[in-house]
Amino acid sequence: MEDEVIERMAAVELLEVAGYDAVDVCNAADAVCALENIDNIRVVITDIDLRSGFDGIVLAACVDRRWPGVGIIMTSGRIEPMPGDVPSRACFLRKPYARARMLDAVRGIIAQDA
């Protein structure tokens, strides 16, 4: 989940072109709602610096606690996560990141479950 509309649209397009189904949400509350209602979500991508609601660090902790089988990719161009902010099944990508790096991270998380 990305709070910048253009970046979020680009990430969704990247994932869909790569053959993944993507659920586009604009805030952490909607991400939690999607996780509660859609059974096959395998990866959550979130910016750390979200403008509305709780931030990506809180979202990542929530996902890690409630849905331990869901991988997490955290991104930011402004905030460097502190030790303990990134859950064990999560990874951090500094913005701007290469599109291939994002896909590699998604594939790596999904491969862990295979």
N, C-alpha and C positions, 0 to 999 in steps of 0.2 A: 504494500500500500504506500502510495506516494501522495503527498498533499499538493504537489504541483501538478496541475492537470496535464500539461504537455508531457512531462516526464512520465506520468502514470500511463498515459495513452501509448507512449513509445514502449514502455516496459510490457504492457499488455500485448501490443502488436508483436514485439520480439518473441514472446512466449508462444503466441498463437502461430506465428510463422514457423516456429520450431516444432510445432505439432502438439503443444500443450493446450489444455483448456484453462483459461484464466478468468478469475472472478474479479471484477473491477470494483473496488470500494474506495471511498474517499476519506474515511476516518477510522479510528481504532474501534469505536463502538460497532460500526458496520462490519468490520473484520471479525469481531467476536460473534456477531449475529450470523455471519456467513459460516463460520466454523461450527456454530451450534446447529445449523440447518442443512449443511451440505456435507455428506459423509466422506467424499473422496478427496478432500483437500490434503495435499501432501507437503506443500511448501507455502510459507507465508513470507512475503517480501515486504519490508517496512522501512521507511525513512525513520531515523531516530528523532528528528526535529519536526514533529507534527504540530500544526498550529491550533488545531481544535481538539478538545478532549485530552485524553492522556497521551503521553509520548510513546515513541517506538520502543524505548527500553521497558516501560511498564507493559506494553503490549507483548513484547517478546517474553517477559517473565510470566505473563498470564497464559500465553500459548504453551510455553514450556511446562507449566504446572498442570493445566487442564487438558492439553492434547500432546502428551509427550512423544507421540509418534509423528508429529508434524514438524518438519524442519523449518528453520527460520534463517532468512537472510536479512541482515540489518545494513542500511546504507546511510551515509551522511557526507556532506561536503563541508560541514561546519563543526560538527561535534565528534570528538574522538572518544569512544566509549572507555570507561574506566574498567579496571579488572573487576570481574564479577557482573558487569552489565550485559555481557554476551553469554547466553546460556550455552551449555556444553554441546548441544546439537546445532548450534547456530554458527554463522560466520558473519564477518563484517567486511563490507566492500566500501572503500572510500570513493566518493564521487569526485570527479567524473570517472566512471568505470567503463572499460571496454565491454561492448555487448557480448563478445565471446566469453569474457570472464563471468558475466552474470549467468549465461547459459551453462558454463562449466560448473558453477556453484549449484545451480538447480539440478543438473544431472548428477553431481556428486552426492547431493542429499538423497535424491531418489534411489541412486545405486546402493546406498547404505541399507535401504529397506529390502532390496532384492535378495 
